[in-house]
Amino acid sequence: MPDIDVVTIGSATMDVFVECDDANIVSVCSKKKNSDFMSYPYGAKIDMTNFSTNIGGGGLNTAMNFANLGLKTSAIFKVGDDIYSDGIFEALNKTKVNLEGVIQDSSVSTGFSIILVSFQGDRTVLAHRGANASININDINFDLIKAAKLLYIAPLNGASNEVLDPLVKFAHEHNVKVCFNAGTTSLKKGFDGIKKLLSVANVVVMNKEEASMCSGIVVRPDTKTEKFSQELIHPDVKLMLEKLKVQEYQVIVITDGSKGAYAYDGMKYYYCPTFDSPVVSTLGAGDAFASTFCAALSRTKLDIGRALMYGSVNSASVVSVFGATEGFLTFEQIEKKLSDNPKYTYLTV
């Protein structure tokens, strides 16, 4: 069994990026909620501004990032036997990611996504889950997990979500630390449904929308009499952080897009702004941030604020290029950027 720092489990996809300057962003605001929609003229034929393909998926993205940061990394994901799986293996064979845990099944198709990128750099994803939604407990190489120091769980959807309970139980019983980034299928179960998973995770990372879905807490917009946006951390975000922290040893992280990220360790609330960068595509930003944060906790001797900064710098590099697995930085490159930008820092409350 190889020496392993981290095992990731999650999805692997072939991604097609489509950028069109004619896409519109439509904002709808009510007293309780703000929503943005990407729209195209109905029935029209529209020219693409840009087009590219790359590999992606939460399990694959984070495995490649961990390996690029210098960690001995193994990946568990499921693919079919088709041209898309060929492309995934071709790309991974150029990395140091150990592929012993990868499952290949010719009866299912490899995951595939079409990413519609807006002129603002944000995106809407049309996802075909394929093999990613069919991981079962017999597919998993538990020896890899037992040999690892950290199990990173990227979002698992569909039937694959059923492996989560035995997976985290096994990791906990064998003293393997767990970083949990919940997927939609898990979050739809609500807080009571996901509480067991939360209770054995050392680090939990969600974006604000996911945290709201899980906790049942809605972030209120500003009104005439209440200006929540003037506070460093929205009071409803604080409530989310507190509710999601169900064990004393946990660190809870909530990302908030271009506004930055928040964390809570039971004693302090942390806020880290985004690191300044041009935005080409936000796909993969969350995976880069979460996996870098988990890796940086060890690098920084559990300095939560600084680990948030490491995550933000690496995430900013990823969004500056097309492709969820492009733009990854090494620890040394991240530290060079932080050294060159001494005014960039985190704040605590």
SVG drawing of the C-alpha trace seen along z (x, -y; Angstrom):
<svg xmlns="http://www.w3.org/2000/svg" viewBox="-41 -53 49 58">
<polyline fill="none" stroke="black" stroke-width="0.4" points="0.0,0.0 1.5,-3.4 2.2,-6.1 -0.9,-8.4 -1.5,-11.9 -5.0,-12.3 -7.7,-10.4 -10.4,-12.2 -13.8,-10.8 -16.2,-12.6 -17.0,-13.1 -14.9,-13.1 -16.2,-14.8 -15.3,-16.0 -16.2,-19.7 -17.1,-21.8 -16.9,-25.6 -19.1,-27.9 -18.8,-31.6 -21.2,-34.0 -21.2,-37.7 -24.8,-37.8 -25.9,-36.1 -27.9,-38.4 -27.9,-38.5 -31.4,-39.0 -31.7,-40.0 -34.9,-39.4 -35.2,-40.9 -37.9,-40.4 -38.1,-41.4 -36.6,-38.1 -34.4,-37.0 -32.2,-38.1 -31.8,-35.8 -29.8,-36.1 -30.5,-34.2 -28.6,-33.8 -30.8,-34.2 -30.5,-33.9 -33.0,-35.1 -35.6,-32.3 -35.5,-30.5 -32.4,-32.3 -29.1,-30.9 -26.2,-32.6 -22.5,-32.6 -20.1,-31.5 -17.5,-33.9 -15.2,-31.2 -15.2,-27.4 -12.9,-24.9 -12.8,-21.5 -11.1,-20.3 -11.5,-17.6 -13.3,-18.5 -15.5,-17.2 -15.1,-17.7 -13.2,-14.5 -10.8,-14.9 -10.3,-18.7 -9.4,-18.4 -7.1,-15.3 -5.1,-17.3 -4.9,-20.3 -3.7,-18.2 -1.1,-16.6 0.1,-19.9 0.5,-21.2 2.9,-18.3 0.6,-15.9 0.7,-12.2 -2.8,-11.8 -5.1,-9.0 -8.4,-9.5 -11.7,-7.5 -14.1,-8.2 -16.2,-6.3 -16.1,-6.6 -17.4,-4.7 -15.3,-3.2 -15.7,-5.9 -13.8,-8.8 -14.5,-11.0 -12.9,-8.5 -9.9,-8.2 -9.5,-12.0 -9.6,-11.9 -7.0,-9.1 -4.8,-10.8 -4.7,-14.0 -4.3,-12.2 -1.5,-10.1 0.6,-13.3 0.1,-14.0 1.2,-12.2 -2.3,-11.2 -2.5,-7.5 -5.4,-5.9 -5.7,-2.6 -9.1,-3.6 -10.6,-4.6 -13.6,-2.5 -14.3,-2.0 -17.6,-0.5 -18.5,-0.1 -22.2,0.1 -22.4,-3.6 -21.3,-6.8 -18.6,-9.1 -19.9,-12.3 -20.2,-15.2 -20.9,-18.9 -21.6,-22.0 -20.6,-25.2 -22.2,-28.4 -19.9,-31.2 -21.2,-34.8 -19.5,-38.0 -19.0,-38.5 -17.1,-35.3 -19.7,-33.4 -21.3,-30.3 -24.3,-28.0 -23.6,-24.2 -25.6,-21.7 -24.5,-18.4 -25.0,-14.8 -24.0,-12.8 -23.5,-9.5 -21.1,-7.2 -20.7,-9.8 -24.2,-8.9 -23.6,-5.2 -20.7,-4.6 -21.7,-1.8 -20.0,-0.6 -18.4,2.4 -16.6,0.0 -14.6,-1.7 -11.0,-0.7 -11.2,-1.0 -7.5,-0.1 -6.6,-3.3 -8.7,-5.3 -7.3,-3.4 -3.7,-4.2 -4.5,-8.0 -4.2,-10.9 -7.1,-12.8 -10.3,-11.8 -11.6,-14.6 -15.2,-14.1 -16.3,-16.1 -20.1,-16.3 -21.6,-12.9 -25.0,-12.9 -27.6,-10.4 -27.1,-6.8 -23.5,-7.6 -24.6,-9.6 -25.6,-6.3 -21.9,-5.5 -21.4,-8.5 -22.5,-7.1 -20.3,-4.0 -17.5,-6.0 -17.2,-8.6 -17.8,-5.9 -14.9,-3.9 -12.6,-6.9 -13.6,-8.0 -12.9,-4.5 -9.5,-4.4 -8.5,-7.9 -8.5,-9.4 -9.4,-13.1 -12.4,-14.0 -13.0,-17.2 -16.6,-17.2 -17.9,-19.3 -21.6,-18.4 -23.4,-17.9 -27.0,-18.8 -28.3,-15.3 -27.0,-15.4 -28.2,-18.9 -31.8,-18.1 -32.1,-15.8 -32.0,-18.9 -30.0,-19.5 -31.3,-16.5 -30.5,-14.2 -26.9,-15.4 -26.1,-15.9 -24.6,-12.5 -22.1,-13.3 -21.3,-16.7 -20.6,-15.2 -17.6,-13.2 -16.1,-15.8 -13.1,-17.8 -13.6,-20.4 -16.9,-21.3 -16.9,-23.5 -20.1,-24.8 -21.0,-27.9 -23.5,-30.3 -26.4,-28.8 -25.6,-25.3 -25.2,-26.4 -28.6,-28.0 -30.2,-24.9 -28.6,-22.7 -29.3,-25.0 -32.6,-26.3 -31.4,-29.8 -32.0,-32.4 -29.6,-35.4 -31.8,-38.5 -31.2,-41.4 -30.8,-45.0 -34.1,-46.9 -34.8,-50.5 -34.2,-50.0 -31.6,-47.2 -28.3,-47.4 -26.8,-43.9 -24.3,-44.4 -22.5,-47.0 -21.4,-44.3 -18.2,-42.4 -20.1,-39.1 -23.8,-39.0 -25.6,-37.9 -27.4,-35.2 -24.1,-33.8 -22.9,-33.7 -26.0,-31.7 -25.3,-29.3 -21.7,-28.8 -22.9,-28.2 -25.6,-25.7 -23.3,-23.7 -20.7,-23.3 -21.9,-20.2 -18.6,-19.1 -16.0,-21.0 -13.1,-19.9 -14.6,-21.1 -13.9,-24.1 -16.8,-25.3 -16.2,-27.3 -18.7,-29.1 -17.7,-30.6 -19.5,-33.6 -18.3,-34.0 -16.7,-37.4 -17.4,-38.6 -14.9,-36.1 -15.1,-33.3 -16.0,-32.9 -14.9,-30.4 -15.8,-29.5 -13.9,-27.4 -16.1,-27.9 -14.1,-30.8 -13.7,-33.2 -15.4,-34.1 -12.9,-34.6 -13.4,-36.7 -11.1,-36.5 -11.8,-38.7 -11.1,-37.3 -7.6,-37.7 -7.7,-40.2 -7.6,-38.5 -9.1,-38.7 -12.1,-36.4 -12.4,-34.2 -14.5,-31.4 -15.5,-30.6 -15.8,-26.8 -13.6,-24.9 -13.0,-27.9 -14.8,-26.2 -12.9,-23.0 -9.6,-24.8 -10.4,-26.9 -11.7,-24.0 -8.9,-21.6 -6.2,-24.2 -7.7,-25.3 -7.6,-21.7 -4.0,-21.2 -2.9,-24.6 -4.2,-23.8 -1.3,-21.5 1.1,-23.8 0.3,-26.7 0.1,-24.7 -3.7,-25.1 -3.7,-28.9 -7.3,-29.1 -7.1,-32.7 -3.9,-32.1 -5.3,-28.9 -8.3,-30.9 -5.8,-33.2 -4.0,-30.3 -7.3,-29.0 -8.3,-32.4 -5.0,-32.9 -5.2,-29.5 -8.9,-29.9 -8.1,-33.3 -5.5,-31.7 -8.0,-29.1 -10.7,-31.6 -8.2,-33.6 -8.1,-30.8 -10.6,-28.5 -10.8,-25.0 -11.4,-23.8 -8.0,-22.0 -6.0,-24.9 -4.1,-27.6 -3.3,-25.5 -0.4,-27.0 2.1,-25.3 2.5,-26.2 5.6,-28.1 3.9,-30.1 1.0,-30.9 3.4,-32.1 5.2,-34.3 2.0,-36.0 1.1,-36.6 4.6,-38.0 4.2,-40.3 0.8,-41.5 1.5,-42.3 -1.7,-44.3 -3.9,-41.3 -5.0,-39.7 -8.0,-38.2 -10.0,-39.7 -11.6,-38.1 -14.7,-38.9"/>
</svg>
